[in-house]
């Protein structure tokens, strides 16, 4: 269960990082 949690967390983190990159943050 912990592995799945970290897997989802990593996906969300990458998504947020991509958005920040587009906005030039």
Biopython code that builds the backbone (N, CA, C, O; Angstrom):
import numpy as np
from Bio.PDB.StructureBuilder import StructureBuilder

atoms = [
    (1, "UNK", "N", (0.844, -1.204, 0.000)),
    (1, "UNK", "CA", (0.000, 0.000, 0.000)),
    (1, "UNK", "C", (0.880, 1.256, 0.000)),
    (1, "UNK", "O", (0.582, 2.226, -0.696)),
    (2, "UNK", "N", (1.945, 1.234, 0.768)),
    (2, "UNK", "CA", (2.830, 2.404, 0.817)),
    (2, "UNK", "C", (3.438, 2.663, -0.563)),
    (2, "UNK", "O", (3.586, 3.810, -0.987)),
    (3, "UNK", "N", (3.783, 1.579, -1.250)),
    (3, "UNK", "CA", (4.382, 1.754, -2.585)),
    (3, "UNK", "C", (3.413, 2.470, -3.518)),
    (3, "UNK", "O", (3.811, 3.355, -4.276)),
    (4, "UNK", "N", (2.146, 2.086, -3.462)),
    (4, "UNK", "CA", (1.148, 2.712, -4.337)),
    (4, "UNK", "C", (1.010, 4.188, -3.981)),
    (4, "UNK", "O", (0.883, 5.038, -4.863)),
    (5, "UNK", "N", (1.035, 4.488, -2.681)),
    (5, "UNK", "CA", (0.901, 5.881, -2.233)),
    (5, "UNK", "C", (2.033, 6.737, -2.788)),
    (5, "UNK", "O", (1.806, 7.832, -3.302)),
    (6, "UNK", "N", (3.258, 6.222, -2.677)),
    (6, "UNK", "CA", (4.400, 7.001, -3.181)),
    (6, "UNK", "C", (4.359, 7.113, -4.700)),
    (6, "UNK", "O", (4.782, 8.120, -5.267)),
    (7, "UNK", "N", (3.849, 6.073, -5.356)),
    (7, "UNK", "CA", (3.766, 6.100, -6.824)),
    (7, "UNK", "C", (2.819, 7.213, -7.261)),
    (7, "UNK", "O", (3.115, 7.960, -8.194)),
    (8, "UNK", "N", (1.678, 7.316, -6.582)),
    (8, "UNK", "CA", (0.704, 8.366, -6.913)),
    (8, "UNK", "C", (1.283, 9.725, -6.558)),
    (8, "UNK", "O", (1.137, 10.682, -7.318)),
    (9, "UNK", "N", (1.938, 9.815, -5.408)),
    (9, "UNK", "CA", (2.517, 11.090, -4.966)),
    (9, "UNK", "C", (3.540, 11.583, -5.992)),
    (9, "UNK", "O", (3.581, 12.771, -6.314)),
    (10, "UNK", "N", (4.361, 10.669, -6.501)),
    (10, "UNK", "CA", (5.367, 11.042, -7.498)),
    (10, "UNK", "C", (4.689, 11.550, -8.767)),
    (10, "UNK", "O", (5.144, 12.525, -9.365)),
    (11, "UNK", "N", (3.611, 10.899, -9.177)),
    (11, "UNK", "CA", (2.898, 11.319, -10.392)),
    (11, "UNK", "C", (2.345, 12.727, -10.216)),
    (11, "UNK", "O", (2.450, 13.565, -11.112)),
    (12, "UNK", "N", (1.753, 12.977, -9.047)),
    (12, "UNK", "CA", (1.187, 14.307, -8.784)),
    (12, "UNK", "C", (2.305, 15.342, -8.757)),
    (12, "UNK", "O", (2.153, 16.435, -9.302)),
    (13, "UNK", "N", (3.431, 15.002, -8.122)),
    (13, "UNK", "CA", (4.556, 15.938, -8.018)),
    (13, "UNK", "C", (5.060, 16.314, -9.413)),
    (13, "UNK", "O", (5.345, 17.480, -9.687)),
    (14, "UNK", "N", (5.167, 15.308, -10.291)),
    (14, "UNK", "CA", (5.639, 15.563, -11.661)),
    (14, "UNK", "C", (4.637, 16.464, -12.390)),
    (14, "UNK", "O", (5.024, 17.362, -13.136)),
    (15, "UNK", "N", (3.355, 16.212, -12.165)),
    (15, "UNK", "CA", (2.319, 17.031, -12.821)),
    (15, "UNK", "C", (2.438, 18.481, -12.372)),
    (15, "UNK", "O", (2.375, 19.394, -13.195)),
    (16, "UNK", "N", (2.608, 18.697, -11.078)),
    (16, "UNK", "CA", (2.723, 20.066, -10.543)),
    (16, "UNK", "C", (3.989, 20.722, -11.099)),
    (16, "UNK", "O", (3.967, 21.894, -11.474)),
    (17, "UNK", "N", (5.082, 19.975, -11.152)),
    (17, "UNK", "CA", (6.344, 20.523, -11.658)),
    (17, "UNK", "C", (6.175, 20.939, -13.115)),
    (17, "UNK", "O", (6.705, 21.970, -13.530)),
    (18, "UNK", "N", (5.439, 20.145, -13.897)),
    (18, "UNK", "CA", (5.214, 20.471, -15.309)),
    (18, "UNK", "C", (4.420, 21.760, -15.438)),
    (18, "UNK", "O", (4.716, 22.588, -16.299)),
    (19, "UNK", "N", (3.413, 21.934, -14.589)),
    (19, "UNK", "CA", (2.597, 23.154, -14.647)),
    (19, "UNK", "C", (3.455, 24.360, -14.274)),
    (19, "UNK", "O", (3.386, 25.400, -14.929)),
    (20, "UNK", "N", (4.264, 24.221, -13.222)),
    (20, "UNK", "CA", (5.125, 25.335, -12.799)),
    (20, "UNK", "C", (6.082, 25.710, -13.929)),
    (20, "UNK", "O", (6.370, 26.888, -14.144)),
    (21, "UNK", "N", (6.573, 24.695, -14.649)),
    (21, "UNK", "CA", (7.519, 24.948, -15.747)),
    (21, "UNK", "C", (6.830, 25.757, -16.839)),
    (21, "UNK", "O", (7.410, 26.704, -17.370)),
    (22, "UNK", "N", (5.612, 25.394, -17.172)),
    (22, "UNK", "CA", (4.880, 26.109, -18.239)),
    (22, "UNK", "C", (4.644, 27.564, -17.832)),
    (22, "UNK", "O", (4.764, 28.473, -18.654)),
    (23, "UNK", "N", (4.311, 27.773, -16.569)),
    (23, "UNK", "CA", (4.035, 29.150, -16.131)),
    (23, "UNK", "C", (5.327, 29.923, -15.842)),
    (23, "UNK", "O", (5.280, 31.083, -15.432)),
    (24, "UNK", "N", (6.473, 29.280, -16.054)),
    (24, "UNK", "CA", (7.747, 29.958, -15.802)),
    (24, "UNK", "C", (7.931, 30.277, -14.330)),
    (24, "UNK", "O", (8.499, 31.310, -13.976)),
    (25, "UNK", "N", (7.447, 29.382, -13.472)),
    (25, "UNK", "CA", (7.563, 29.638, -12.027)),
    (25, "UNK", "C", (8.916, 29.195, -11.511)),
    (25, "UNK", "O", (9.197, 29.330, -10.320)),
]
sb = StructureBuilder()
sb.init_structure("model")
sb.init_model(0)
sb.init_chain("A")
sb.init_seg("    ")
for serial, (resi, resn, name, xyz) in enumerate(atoms, 1):
    if name == "N":
        sb.init_residue(resn, " ", resi, " ")
    sb.init_atom(name, np.array(xyz, "f"), 0.0, 1.0, " ", f" {name:<3s}", serial, name[0])
structure = sb.get_structure()
